[in-house]
Amino acid sequence: MSFSIPISSNSREASVEHGGANTTRHTTSTFGIGDIRFTAYKWLLKPTVKQKGNIQLGLGLKLPTGDYKYQDYFYRNDSTKVLSAVNPSIQLGDGGTGIITETNFFYILNAVRTLSVYGNFYYLINPREQNGVAFTAGKTPQRIDSIAGNIVNSVPDVYSFRFGTNFEFKNWIFSAGLKKEGIPVYDLLGGSEGVRRAGYNLSAEPGIVYIMKKLTVYVYVPVIISREVKQNVPDKFKTNYTGIYTSSSGGSGSYQIFAGVQFKL
């Protein structure tokens, strides 16, 4: 069983959200507890000491504990600023109760059991369609965005695939792999309207894990090697309505840092 309490520190530097294109860049930030997750796992094969591989299934809940209404200041010019909800890409939560589905596997490659491959598939089902928070950066929305429903934040599904190798040396595990993560255009359950950053990032993911008797510390630093931004539902509506292809902004930072601690009870 796993109980996860994420603590996030996010920032976003931009000019378009503030004074407009080609103006001074400003930063908006968030910090705090994110959405808490509780997951139960089950190995499909009975674990044994000499086992070379296994597959694990997980099912759980994501609770809307992270602040999805977080606000910061948006600058209209160097002396005027407006308090408004930050970009959904750096909000601490999405405002929805989600269903977690997960599959993990490993396979040991050598006799001394120091080299192995791993894989992980994670999909978060978010039935709630929108969370009621308008992302306007403190500006008056354009009429076409109001018509298309491109103002209130969506509560999207989220997925990730991970695959790579682990090398174990005493209490250390050195990891190297690939990670694909993203947000689909359409959710499995519920509607898909609202502001969402549909698309995916493909990253190289190095990591280091240190294992103690009842404590495990880990750090992973995925570095993006490719990305794709896809049209969300309002983008498709605006394209059909105006006859001009429209795609919302997307992507993310060039790298991320994931650091955490796991306790054995």
C-alpha positions as a printed NumPy array, in Angstrom:
array([[  0.   ,   0.   ,   0.   ],
       [  1.219,   3.486,  -0.835],
       [  0.25 ,   6.837,   0.678],
       [  1.733,   9.832,  -1.166],
       [  1.749,  13.463,  -0.003],
       [  3.48 ,  15.554,  -2.701],
       [  4.988,  18.953,  -1.925],
       [  5.484,  21.102,  -5.014],
       [  7.382,  24.287,  -5.798],
       [  6.509,  25.575,  -9.285],
       [  7.282,  28.734, -11.223],
       [  6.5  ,  30.008, -14.694],
       [  8.269,  32.876, -16.462],
       [  6.454,  34.512, -19.387],
       [  5.651,  37.774, -21.119],
       [  2.399,  36.945, -22.971],
       [  0.471,  36.368, -19.726],
       [  1.62 ,  39.741, -18.413],
       [  2.189,  42.813, -20.606],
       [  2.023,  40.879, -23.882],
       [  4.462,  39.544, -26.461],
       [  7.897,  41.189, -26.572],
       [  7.42 ,  42.887, -23.172],
       [  9.225,  42.312, -19.873],
       [  9.053,  38.712, -18.649],
       [  7.643,  38.118, -15.174],
       [  7.359,  35.049, -12.936],
       [  4.35 ,  33.493, -11.223],
       [  4.898,  30.794,  -8.593],
       [  3.13 ,  28.231,  -6.405],
       [  4.219,  26.263,  -3.351],
       [  2.418,  23.799,  -1.116],
       [  0.9  ,  20.346,  -0.722],
       [ -0.451,  18.753,  -3.882],
       [ -3.14 ,  16.117,  -4.427],
       [ -2.748,  13.233,  -1.969],
       [ -2.754,   9.704,  -3.414],
       [ -3.586,   6.369,  -1.803],
       [ -2.923,   3.193,  -3.805],
       [ -3.153,  -0.55 ,  -3.067],
       [ -0.849,  -2.915,  -5.015],
       [ -0.875,  -6.65 ,  -5.697],
       [  1.867,  -8.843,  -7.219],
       [  0.415, -11.279,  -9.778],
       [  3.087, -13.886,  -8.957],
       [  3.931, -14.875,  -5.383],
       [  7.198, -13.065,  -4.499],
       [ 10.186, -15.337,  -3.755],
       [ 13.86 , -14.682,  -2.966],
       [ 15.11 , -16.153,  -6.27 ],
       [ 12.387, -14.648,  -8.428],
       [ 13.692, -13.074, -11.659],
       [ 10.62 , -11.02 , -12.506],
       [  7.065, -10.114, -11.582],
       [  4.098,  -7.932, -12.549],
       [  2.237,  -5.693, -10.137],
       [ -1.207,  -4.079, -10.456],
       [ -2.291,  -0.975,  -8.549],
       [ -5.638,   0.703,  -7.898],
       [ -6.217,   3.82 ,  -5.836],
       [ -7.665,   7.284,  -5.302],
       [ -6.334,  10.792,  -5.853],
       [ -7.901,  13.338,  -3.527],
       [ -8.364,  17.049,  -4.388],
       [ -6.182,  18.317,  -1.52 ],
       [ -3.917,  20.557,  -3.616],
       [ -4.91 ,  24.2  ,  -4.028],
       [ -6.283,  24.428,  -7.583],
       [ -7.235,  28.118,  -7.134],
       [ -3.721,  29.389,  -6.336],
       [ -3.233,  33.069,  -7.258],
       [ -0.249,  35.284,  -8.008],
       [  0.332,  38.689,  -9.548],
       [  0.225,  39.34 , -13.299],
       [  1.878,  42.549, -14.469],
       [  0.098,  44.795, -16.951],
       [  3.183,  47.015, -17.03 ],
       [  6.172,  47.682, -14.756],
       [  4.023,  49.473, -12.164],
       [  0.583,  47.83 , -12.43 ],
       [ -0.227,  44.27 , -11.425],
       [ -3.389,  42.198, -10.992],
       [ -3.998,  39.213,  -8.691],
       [ -5.415,  36.228, -10.567],
       [ -5.344,  32.405, -10.76 ],
       [ -2.011,  31.13 , -12.11 ],
       [ -1.574,  29.013, -15.218],
       [ -3.069,  25.507, -14.724],
       [  0.327,  23.971, -15.569],
       [  1.704,  25.131, -12.193],
       [ -1.421,  24.785, -10.017],
       [ -0.913,  22.53 ,  -6.987],
       [ -3.962,  20.401,  -7.832],
       [ -6.695,  19.93 , -10.409],
       [ -9.761,  20.007,  -8.15 ],
       [-10.965,  16.491,  -8.969],
       [-11.196,  13.14 ,  -7.204],
       [ -9.455,  10.677,  -9.503],
       [ -9.153,   6.921,  -9.953],
       [ -5.548,   5.67 , -10.117],
       [ -4.689,   2.647, -12.279],
       [ -1.122,   1.394, -12.411],
       [  0.963,  -1.525, -13.711],
       [  4.6  ,  -2.209, -12.769],
       [  7.013,  -4.927, -13.807],
       [ 10.672,  -5.874, -13.404],
       [ 12.991,  -8.548, -14.789],
       [ 16.514,  -9.365, -13.539],
       [ 19.058,  -9.814, -16.343],
       [ 22.158, -11.312, -14.677],
       [ 23.031, -14.061, -12.197],
       [ 24.427, -11.693,  -9.533],
       [ 21.128,  -9.768,  -9.619],
       [ 22.638,  -6.316, -10.099],
       [ 21.171,  -5.468, -13.521],
       [ 17.458,  -5.359, -14.266],
       [ 14.839,  -3.748, -16.482],
       [ 11.707,  -2.038, -15.206],
       [  8.474,  -0.696, -16.604],
       [  5.577,   1.361, -15.313],
       [  2.218,   2.394, -16.763],
       [  0.144,   4.967, -14.886],
       [ -3.263,   6.34 , -15.864],
       [ -5.321,   8.736, -13.753],
       [ -9.053,   8.794, -14.557],
       [-10.605,  12.158, -13.637],
       [-14.433,  12.027, -14.046],
       [-14.943,  15.707, -13.129],
       [-15.027,  17.876, -16.266],
       [-14.136,  21.392, -15.02 ],
       [-13.106,  22.796, -11.623],
       [-14.732,  26.234, -11.82 ],
       [-11.466,  28.243, -11.877],
       [-11.149,  30.71 , -14.742],
       [ -7.687,  31.186, -16.195],
       [ -7.627,  34.714, -17.632],
       [ -4.301,  36.039, -16.254],
       [ -6.324,  38.991, -14.965],
       [ -7.421,  40.024, -18.47 ],
       [-10.843,  40.25 , -20.13 ],
       [-11.328,  37.028, -22.128],
       [-11.678,  37.245, -25.883],
       [-15.189,  36.652, -27.198],
       [-14.151,  33.559, -29.157],
       [-12.761,  31.973, -25.975],
       [-16.075,  32.609, -24.198],
       [-18.   ,  31.003, -27.066],
       [-15.631,  28.017, -27.233],
       [-15.578,  27.43 , -23.456],
       [-11.851,  28.098, -23.283],
       [-11.83 ,  29.979, -19.954],
       [-12.538,  27.565, -17.068],
       [ -9.872,  24.964, -16.263],
       [-10.503,  21.373, -17.253],
       [ -9.89 ,  18.424, -14.892],
       [ -8.069,  16.135, -17.337],
       [ -6.955,  12.539, -17.288],
       [ -3.172,  12.088, -16.951],
       [ -0.939,   9.243, -18.103],
       [  2.722,   8.205, -18.051],
       [  4.838,   5.328, -19.392],
       [  8.287,   4.528, -17.993],
       [ 10.814,   1.951, -19.156],
       [ 14.503,   1.561, -18.359],
       [ 17.312,  -0.271, -16.582],
       [ 18.555,  -0.348, -12.988],
       [ 22.073,  -1.105, -11.792],
       [ 22.446,  -1.993,  -8.095],
       [ 25.631,  -1.441,  -6.116],
       [ 25.392,  -2.122,  -2.374],
       [ 22.702,   0.273,  -1.077],
       [ 22.603,   2.317,  -4.286],
       [ 20.465,   1.949,  -7.408],
       [ 21.451,   3.88 , -10.539],
       [ 18.656,   4.182, -13.053],
       [ 18.456,   5.202, -16.723],
       [ 15.276,   5.144, -18.77 ],
       [ 12.686,   6.844, -20.954],
       [  9.478,   8.473, -19.767],
       [  6.456,   9.551, -21.788],
       [  3.832,  11.559, -19.947],
       [  0.917,  13.646, -21.053],
       [ -2.706,  14.676, -21.048],
       [ -5.148,  13.187, -23.595],
       [ -7.539,  15.321, -25.614],
       [-10.522,  13.265, -24.41 ],
       [-11.049,  11.68 , -20.967],
       [-12.117,   8.067, -20.453],
       [-14.984,   9.151, -18.157],
       [-16.829,  12.464, -18.035],
       [-16.568,  15.442, -20.348],
       [-13.42 ,  16.996, -21.817],
       [-14.34 ,  20.685, -22.101],
       [-12.293,  23.564, -20.688],
       [ -8.692,  24.727, -20.624],
       [ -6.262,  21.791, -20.78 ],
       [ -2.704,  21.419, -22.077],
       [ -3.27 ,  18.34 , -24.239],
       [ -0.165,  16.604, -25.611],
       [  2.857,  14.741, -24.295],
       [  6.534,  15.01 , -23.344],
       [  9.114,  12.299, -24.041],
       [ 12.049,  12.467, -21.621],
       [ 15.302,  10.739, -20.808],
       [ 15.072,   9.921, -17.098],
       [ 18.234,   9.359, -15.042],
       [ 17.769,   8.632, -11.358],
       [ 19.518,   7.634,  -8.128],
       [ 18.009,   5.656,  -5.239],
       [ 19.564,   5.053,  -1.815],
       [ 18.073,   2.241,   0.284],
       [ 18.318,   1.967,   4.059],
       [ 16.642,  -0.507,   6.412],
       [ 13.307,   1.312,   6.662],
       [ 13.933,   4.351,   4.504],
       [ 14.427,   4.899,   0.77 ],
       [ 15.501,   8.236,  -0.727],
       [ 15.261,   8.881,  -4.467],
       [ 15.949,  11.625,  -7.019],
       [ 14.884,  11.532, -10.692],
       [ 15.614,  14.268, -13.245],
       [ 13.705,  13.682, -16.513],
       [ 15.076,  15.828, -19.359],
       [ 12.718,  16.414, -22.299],
       [ 13.951,  15.185, -25.69 ],
       [ 10.719,  15.695, -27.679],
       [  7.203,  17.03 , -27.158],
       [  3.923,  17.427, -29.027],
       [  1.056,  19.833, -28.356],
       [ -2.413,  18.673, -29.447],
       [ -5.64 ,  20.57 , -30.032],
       [ -7.975,  20.436, -27.042],
       [-11.79 ,  20.527, -27.365],
       [-12.09 ,  24.359, -27.394],
       [ -9.27 ,  24.522, -30.006],
       [-11.225,  22.182, -32.278],
       [-14.365,  24.291, -31.815],
       [-12.523,  27.531, -32.633],
       [-10.933,  25.939, -35.716],
       [-14.37 ,  24.886, -37.022],
       [-15.984,  28.193, -36.007],
       [-13.419,  30.502, -37.621],
       [-11.937,  28.278, -40.319],
       [ -8.467,  29.071, -38.929],
       [ -6.396,  26.318, -37.303],
       [ -6.063,  27.045, -33.57 ],
       [ -3.893,  25.359, -30.959],
       [ -3.43 ,  26.416, -27.344],
       [  0.016,  26.82 , -25.833],
       [  1.541,  23.669, -24.414],
       [  4.75 ,  21.961, -23.417],
       [  6.59 ,  22.487, -20.145],
       [ 10.035,  23.235, -18.776],
       [ 13.11 ,  21.556, -20.249],
       [ 13.624,  19.458, -17.13 ],
       [ 11.97 ,  18.541, -13.841],
       [ 13.298,  17.349, -10.495],
       [ 11.488,  14.641,  -8.502],
       [ 12.845,  13.983,  -5.018],
       [ 11.153,  11.877,  -2.378],
       [ 11.344,   9.615,   0.643],
       [  9.602,   6.27 ,   1.21 ],
       [  9.096,   4.712,   4.665],
       [  8.577,   1.026,   5.426],
       [  6.197,   0.287,   8.315]])
